């Protein structure tokens, strides 16, 4: 590659470009790079903190975050999604939306301070009271963040989003790890969270020229609420589906089991929280711009779904097989009780990955109500089975109670996706079936080897990962399924002008 070609690639990555396709590709690069660095910091942070802190510390932090997330979700306006989805200029809406954000942040902070003792009593964890009150500062900090950063997503300026979020992750990493080594208690997690939020808030005013001011335009807010109300209702229901299990475990099994469960959830849901997160952040604004062009929308969605599934299945399979050895080597023997739940939840992660691709499609074409109805079904089914399963099997039962409704609702999600993009059901099933088969082909020898291997140390563990990656790529090549190259090539060969 000559110097000019290399410089051209660098310039293409730095600038969003004129065509929608080029902007999506470049944005995808920045989001992917961001998540790789975030997860690198997060992985090192998790290993250090898991070694230094006890499961109880993670449980206490989980209770505080759960309390804050509950209030944030139940006061969600959905205005940011509405602003991204709107086609016309949104400058006149920003100050009103920011004003609502500030008022909401102040109210949530006050409520958190007042209810902290009652939450601590509910979970039978007196130490949680002060943690909840201090962690409420996070809500205030985020409320005063410059709303102009919404343009980073709306206009595909993910190079700026990269700097913005990476600064938060880096601040969290440095403060939490340093505090953990010094304090060796739950406050390391609290200080890290606040440092990350503060860094992002300050940086938001350096990265975007907009300067928000208090303004309350009721007409503008009503217009945003027309779309945002569905985001609000679906966010509440999705929160109850994804966080209701944490509430249940914390209340009925205790803080220690909550710590086990939350770490198992975090590790096992890599396919959902990382792969789909990377893709959906770019595809939501892209689908919004393609919502009136069915053929291009269909092609874009199927390509996104293919890449997601060809990544999600092998990662979930690898987590399932290596879960015991990963836990023992990196986190320590004290975390081994979470392994059975971790294996069940990694299957749930694949279901969530598919749901995430569909969720951005529903929002992008202006049909967020579908998410609300699906979340109602999911929540109802989980409520019916979570108590008997948890009572009998502990956090393993909770994991099964979370997975079962999700498998049912994802079938309904698929039906709705097919109705929107007008795609063949047979071809749609193949998108899931092929990567599953290829994953099984590669994972079986790995599973057999581990079953007969008496001890897997760090170096053997790394070797097994390399074997799996090389084996999976070889299987794709053997069956001529160069899905990642083909997806990129198809994108580059089309000049989708905005």
Secondary structure, 3 states (H helix, E strand, C coil): CCHHHHHHHHHHHHCCCCEHHHHHHHHHHHHHHHHHHHHHHHHHHHHHHHHHCCHHHHHHHHHHHHHHHHHHHHCCCCHHHHHHHCCCCCHHHHHHHHHHHHHHHHHHHHHHHHHHHHHHHHCCCCCHHHHHHHHCHHHHHHHCCCHHHHHHHHCCCHHHHHHHHHHHHHHHHHHHHHHHHHHCCCHHHHHHHHHHHHHHHHHHHHHCCCCCCCCCCHHHHHHHHHHHHHHHHHHHHHHHHHHHHHHHHHHHCCHHHHHHHHHHHHHHCHHHHHHHHHHHHHHHHHHHHHCCCHHHHHHHHHHHHHHHHHHHHHHHHHHHHHHHHHHHHHHCHHHHHHHHHHHHHHHHHHHHHHHHHHHHHHHHCCCCHHHHHHHHHHHHHHHHHHHHHHHHHCHHHHHHHHHHHHHHHHHHHHHHHHHHHCCCHHHHHHHHHHHHHHHHHHHHHHHHHHHHCCCCCHHHHHHHHHHHHHHHHHHHHHCCCCHHHHHHHHHHCCCCEC
